[in-house]
């Protein structure tokens, strides 16, 4: 049984072959070497992949909600988690007296009523959704 090498057997060109390859490449008008300015302006591909970084990234958490809350938000269709986030942000902004941040793609709730039931607060979202 023969062993297959993990590294391919690459034969490097001799100095004379390398000079001939370089001379042929530089004589091609469509394949000119990059200038120092072009090389400095290059960005590694790894830096360009994926979503842009957020100033305030969201955190992944595990939380349990009552069936009624989940059923209501899921019944509003796609984007229900964002709408739930909006309700909670508005609650926080009302309690902390800071203006809410609103994304244009998130529908507006007409009214939100929040009362403390367990500690004095029960989350009760009332109102209508103006979704697409």
C-alpha positions in Angstrom: 0.0 0.0 0.0 1.5 3.3 -1.0 1.3 6.5 1.0 -0.1 9.6 -0.6 1.9 12.6 0.3 -0.1 15.4 1.9 2.2 18.0 0.2 2.2 18.2 -3.6 5.5 17.9 -5.2 6.1 21.4 -6.5 9.2 22.1 -8.6 10.4 25.6 -8.3 11.6 27.4 -11.4 15.3 28.0 -11.8 16.7 31.5 -11.6 16.8 31.7 -15.4 13.3 30.4 -15.8 12.0 32.8 -13.1 13.6 35.8 -15.0 12.1 34.6 -18.3 8.6 34.3 -16.6 8.9 37.8 -15.1 10.1 39.3 -18.4 7.1 37.8 -20.2 4.7 39.0 -17.6 6.0 42.6 -17.5 5.9 42.8 -21.3 2.2 42.0 -21.3 0.3 45.3 -21.3 -2.8 43.7 -19.7 -0.9 42.2 -16.8 1.2 45.0 -15.4 2.4 44.8 -11.8 0.6 46.7 -9.1 1.9 50.1 -8.0 2.9 50.7 -4.4 -0.2 52.9 -4.0 -2.5 50.1 -5.3 -0.8 47.6 -3.0 -1.2 49.9 0.1 -4.9 50.4 -0.7 -5.7 46.7 -0.7 -7.8 45.2 2.1 -7.6 41.6 3.1 -10.6 39.6 2.0 -11.2 38.4 5.5 -11.9 42.0 6.6 -14.6 42.3 3.9 -16.6 39.2 4.7 -19.8 39.0 6.7 -22.1 41.7 8.1 -20.6 45.1 9.1 -20.0 45.3 12.9 -22.7 47.1 14.9 -21.9 49.9 17.2 -24.2 48.2 19.8 -24.4 44.5 18.9 -27.3 42.5 20.3 -26.7 39.8 22.8 -27.9 36.2 22.5 -29.8 35.1 25.6 -32.1 32.3 26.5 -35.4 33.4 28.1 -38.8 31.9 28.7 -42.0 33.8 27.7 -45.5 32.8 28.4 -47.4 31.0 25.6 -49.8 33.9 25.1 -46.9 36.4 24.5 -45.2 34.2 22.0 -48.5 33.3 20.2 -49.4 37.0 19.9 -46.0 38.1 18.5 -45.7 35.1 16.2 -49.1 35.8 14.8 -47.9 39.2 13.6 -45.8 37.4 11.0 -42.2 37.7 9.9 -40.1 40.1 12.1 -42.0 39.2 15.3 -38.8 39.1 17.3 -37.8 42.6 16.2 -41.3 43.8 17.2 -40.9 42.2 20.6 -37.5 43.9 20.9 -39.2 47.2 20.0 -41.8 46.7 22.8 -39.1 46.1 25.3 -37.0 49.0 24.2 -40.0 51.3 24.5 -40.7 50.0 28.0 -37.0 50.7 28.9 -37.1 54.2 27.4 -40.3 55.1 29.3 -38.9 53.9 32.6 -35.5 55.6 32.0 -36.9 58.8 30.5 -34.7 58.5 27.4 -36.1 58.7 23.9 -36.5 55.4 22.1 -34.4 54.5 19.1 -36.6 53.5 16.3 -35.7 51.7 13.1 -37.8 52.7 10.1 -38.4 49.0 9.1 -40.0 48.1 12.5 -43.7 48.7 12.7 -45.1 51.2 15.2 -47.2 50.2 18.2 -50.0 52.7 18.9 -50.2 52.0 22.6 -48.3 50.0 25.1 -49.6 49.4 28.7 -47.3 48.0 31.2 -48.2 47.2 34.8 -46.3 45.4 37.6 -48.1 42.1 38.5 -45.4 39.9 40.1 -43.2 42.7 41.4 -45.9 45.2 40.7 -45.3 44.8 36.8 -46.9 42.6 34.2 -46.0 43.1 30.6 -49.2 43.7 28.6 -48.8 45.0 25.1 -52.0 46.5 23.7 -52.6 48.4 20.5 -52.4 47.6 16.9 -49.6 46.8 14.5 -49.2 48.8 11.4 -47.3 46.1 9.5 -46.9 45.6 5.8 
